[in-house]
Amino acid sequence: MTEREFQRAVIDLARLMGWRVHHTRPALTQRGRWLTPIQGDAGFPDLVLCRPPRLIVAELKRVGGKLSPAQRGWLDALSACAGVECYLWTPDDWDAVVRMLTEGGNNNAQA
């Protein structure tokens, strides 16, 4: 499963379970480059999921994918904030992701 396919599956499940979902998509520039227009620090997690009282931020990777230092910095900073759940998920974590988004329980797929 590619990272994009995994991301689509997580988003579809989250929406089905009543989560609000935010993902910033990259855009193709006129010069043929993919760019994610942001203002601020690079490496922000792929997904922000909200279903009060819970707020999840998740970085998604293919199996074997590695976090960049910027991505690790964001996950570390956000996980230090009260009430924010931060995760690094791969397709191998699918069962845990399903539990997290449907039952609300914690899992072992944390960053």
C-alpha positions in Angstrom: 0.0 0.0 0.0 1.4 3.4 -0.9 1.4 6.3 1.5 -1.2 8.0 -0.6 -3.5 5.0 -0.6 -3.0 4.6 3.2 -3.8 8.3 3.7 -7.0 8.0 1.6 -8.1 5.0 3.8 -7.4 6.8 7.0 -9.3 9.9 5.8 -12.2 7.8 4.6 -12.4 6.0 7.9 -12.1 9.2 10.0 -14.9 10.8 8.1 -17.1 7.7 8.4 -16.6 7.8 12.1 -17.5 11.5 12.4 -14.0 13.1 12.7 -13.3 16.5 11.2 -10.3 16.1 8.9 -7.6 18.5 7.8 -4.9 17.7 5.3 -2.9 20.2 3.3 -2.5 18.9 -0.3 0.5 19.8 -2.4 -0.1 21.7 -5.6 1.6 21.4 -9.0 3.3 24.7 -9.9 3.5 26.1 -13.4 7.1 24.9 -13.5 6.0 21.3 -12.9 7.2 21.1 -9.3 5.0 19.8 -6.4 4.8 22.4 -3.6 2.8 22.6 -0.4 2.2 26.3 0.2 2.6 27.0 3.9 3.7 29.8 6.1 5.6 28.6 9.1 7.8 25.7 10.0 8.1 22.7 7.6 7.3 19.2 8.7 3.8 19.7 10.0 1.9 16.3 10.4 -0.1 15.0 7.5 -3.5 14.9 9.2 -5.3 16.8 11.9 -8.3 14.9 13.2 -10.9 16.4 15.6 -13.8 14.7 17.2 -14.4 16.5 20.5 -13.1 16.1 23.1 -10.2 14.5 21.1 -7.6 16.0 18.8 -5.2 13.8 16.9 -2.3 14.8 14.7 -0.8 12.0 12.7 2.1 11.7 10.4 1.6 8.9 7.8 4.5 6.9 6.3 4.8 3.9 4.1 6.2 0.9 5.8 9.9 1.6 6.3 9.4 5.3 5.8 11.4 7.6 8.1 10.5 10.9 9.8 12.5 14.0 8.8 14.0 16.0 11.6 11.4 18.7 10.9 8.6 16.1 11.2 10.1 14.7 14.4 10.3 18.2 15.8 6.6 18.9 15.2 5.5 15.6 16.7 7.7 16.1 19.8 6.4 19.7 20.3 2.7 18.8 19.7 2.9 15.7 22.0 4.1 18.0 24.8 0.8 19.9 24.6 -2.0 18.9 26.9 -4.7 16.9 25.3 -3.1 16.5 21.8 -2.6 12.9 20.7 0.3 12.5 18.3 1.0 9.4 16.2 3.2 8.1 13.5 1.1 5.6 11.5 2.1 3.2 8.7 -0.1 0.6 6.9 1.1 -2.0 9.4 -0.7 0.0 12.1 -4.1 -0.3 10.4 -5.7 -2.3 13.1 -4.6 0.2 15.8 -5.8 3.1 13.6 -9.2 1.5 13.3 -9.4 1.0 17.1 -8.2 4.6 17.7 -10.8 6.2 15.3 -13.7 3.9 16.1 -13.4 3.0 19.8 -11.4 5.9 21.0 -8.8 3.8 22.8 -5.1 4.4 22.9 -2.9 2.2 20.8 0.8 1.4 20.4 1.2 3.3 17.1 2.4 6.5 18.9 5.3 8.6 17.7 
